[in-house]
Amino acid sequence: MQVSFTVNGALVETEVEPRVLLSTLLRERLGLTGTHVGCDTGQCGACTVHLDGRAVKSCMVLAVQADGRDILTIEGVAVGETLHPVQMAFRDRHALQCGFCTPGMVMTALDLVGHLEKPDEAAIRAGLAGNLCRCTGYRPIVEAVADAIRDGGG
Amino acid sequence: MFPFDYRRPAALAEAIAAHGGGGDVRYLAGGQSLVPALKLGLAQPSVLLDIARLPELRRIRAEGPTLVVGAAVTHAAMAEAVVAIPALAMLAGGIGDLQVRNMGTPGGALANNDPACDHAAGVLGLGAVIRTDRREIAAADFFLGMFETALEPGELIVEIVYSLPRRAGYAKVRNPASGYPVVGVFVAETGDGVRVAVTGAGATAFRLPEFEAALAADFSPLALAGLEVSPDDLNRDLHASHDYRAHLIGVLAGRAVADARR
């Protein structure tokens, strides 16, 4: 099936089988390997990208479901060498160790920064519930998200 | 994943005509249950009809004394827009996780009818009506069993019609890994009585008449003191025994009443 969508601001038109996952298309067709596939069962959130501005797990979305829509991956978050404020907050708070979960964490954090009504610690932790990290114990990640929200890092 | 065709009809009538009632054609809404089922080979449709963007299925509106929620509104949009029933907004905002709520829909969740479906508790607790492309189905007639509903082959949920309660509350214990409720209890005080609906504990959502009678006399957590639920027919799995689920029902019913009284 012929699909077209924007990925990180650029128009992509390609032919794709309906059974291909969005995560597969991004990584294997478009070479955007910053979107990590951790579990491939919707548990870990490492594959999180934005679809029309909201965080989704790209291993739980068919590429054809994204037809005509706007996709943002971790590769489209920084501007050149300048990190996004959310990425800066992750760096400043040491909110990553091995880094495998980080792209998904940052994409979820971006959604939270834009949409959390009452951004206290409980709300941030609940917002991050779909992203697993096996290194940090989460505290520095929660602090990074809180910093980004406080500094208006949307 | 097995191969299948994918179509995205532009209008509701077109989608219904395209389905034609065939057994191996499946509607696709958010896909947060169906896509994992496709991966596992548990569902092997020949055609997926994507209804997630149909405008007829994406509205939330007031209709007389009811609130009508389109089947393909996302859980996240419901959490933000259903201000008339705060407990229902809270229920939608607590489903799964953020990413699931940004894709998943009440219509899809109800049609799937997982034994731990949050929306089932809301629909049964509020005495909602499921409006399909063919008829209206009362909540009491909709939930038949584990992953089993009154929907006929090819029947599509279009809207859910919720009556506005005087007050309502929802409380659950979530499985921290899956986000599904181990047990969830929805309590509503309405114009025609009190309803208490339980999800996660049995094969499908069910009501508790004894709890409802006690709360009709006195809508307070104290009214539930001494009431017990038999564990005999409740779910038991690696997450919780049936005895623990029976215990949780009493605890969560009390919390839901307290939530409704706030």
Interface residues (C-beta under 8 A of the other chain):
Chain A: M1 E17 P18 R19 L21 D40 T41 G42 Q43 G45 T48 L51 R54 A55 V56 K57 M60 V61 L62 V64 Q65 D67 T108 D111 L112 G127 L128 A129 G130 N131
Chain B: M1 F2 P3 F4 D5 Y6 R8 L28 G31 Q32 V35 P36 L38 K39 L48 D50 A52 A76 G96 D97 L98 Q99 V100 N102 M103 P176 A177 S178 G179
